[in-house]
Amino acid sequence: NVNSSVTDKAQFNNTYEATMNYGAEGAGGIVVTKTLNDRSEANNTFLFTITGENEEDTAKLHEEDLEFTHGILTSGVPNEMEKLQQLYEGKAKKVFATNDPEKLIVEYKDDATAFNGLKKGTIKGKGVINNQMSNRLMAYLEKQGVPTHFIEEINERETIVKKVSIVPLEVIVRNISAGSFAKHYGVEEGIVFDQPTIEFSYKNDELGDPLLNHYHALALKLATMEEIETIEKYAFKINEVLKAFWLSAGVTLVDFKLEFGRLPDGTIVLADEISPDTSRLWDVKTHEKLDKDRFRRDMGGVEEAYAEIMKRMEATLK
Ligand code: TMP
C-alpha cells in the first residue's frame, strides 16, 4: 500500500538518486530520497523502504517508471553509454564516438586560438564554462522551438550530442559593428544596426574561412537553397532569443557565430557551441568586453570575464 510517485531523479557518477513522495495523495506525504549505486546490478530498480509507525512498506520502482524532471544531468556517463575512440580534435574541443552510432561525446578543452590558429594560449576553466553555457543556451533555445544537437551533459567538460553531418558554413549574425565587420568596412566598433546582418563563411581552415554568399555556397554544393533558408530562419530566431536573454543578464549581444548540422533524415539542427569563444558579449552599461576578444586582443582579465559572463547567465536562468 505504498502510494508512490517519483518526482525527481538526478544522476551523479553512475549513482542514481530518486525522490519519492510517500503518503496520502495530496496530503504532502513523506519525501524519501534513495540512492542507487549500481543500476545494472540492481536491474535498474529502485527499492524504497519506508518505515512507518506500524508497518514497513516497500516499493520497487523500475527506472522507466521514474518521472525524470532534471533536464540536465550533472555528472557520470550513463551506464549504457560508452565513450569510444576519438574521431576528431579541433581547436577547442575533442569529439568521441560512442557505442550508439547516432550519438557523440564532445569534450571541451581550455585551449584557445585566434587568427586561424596563429595565436595560441590557454584560458583556465574555459572548457567547463563553454560546455555548461552552450548546453544551457541550447536547452533554452530548444524550448523556444530551435532544434539543436544537445542531448545530455555528463560532466563539467563532456556532453552527449546528436551525431550530425556539419554544414561547412560559419553563420555570423551581427547586431553591432565589431571585429572583422569594422575592419572590412572601415567603421568604428559599436555602431548599432537598424536590423541584424547575416553572413556566411566557408568553414575551411586551410583557406582561412573565406566569406561567401548563397550563390557561392550553392556552386560549391555546401548546402541546398532550402537548407540555407532554414539556416537563416533559425539564425535570426536564435538572435532574437539570445539578444533578449543576454539583455536580461545586463549584457549586449554584439555578434556571434553558429554552425548547423544535418541529422540522418536531413533535418537541420543547431550544432557546435554557443559560448564567449563564439560570441561578442559586452556589459550593457560599461561596454566592457566579456568574451574571447580579451584573449584575441591581449586585454587581460580573460578568465575573470568568462567567470563573470557565466555568473550572469546562471543568475538569469534561475
Ligand atoms: P569576426 O568579427 O572576427 O568576423 O567574428 C564574428 C563573430 O564570430 C565573433 O562573435 C567571434 C565569432 N568567431 C568564431 O566563433 N570563430 C571564428 O573563427 C571567428 C573568426 C569568429
Residues whose N, C-alpha, C, O or C-beta is under 5 A from the ligand:
A	BS01	TMP	I172 A178 G179 S180 F181 D255 F256 K257 D277 T278 S279 R280
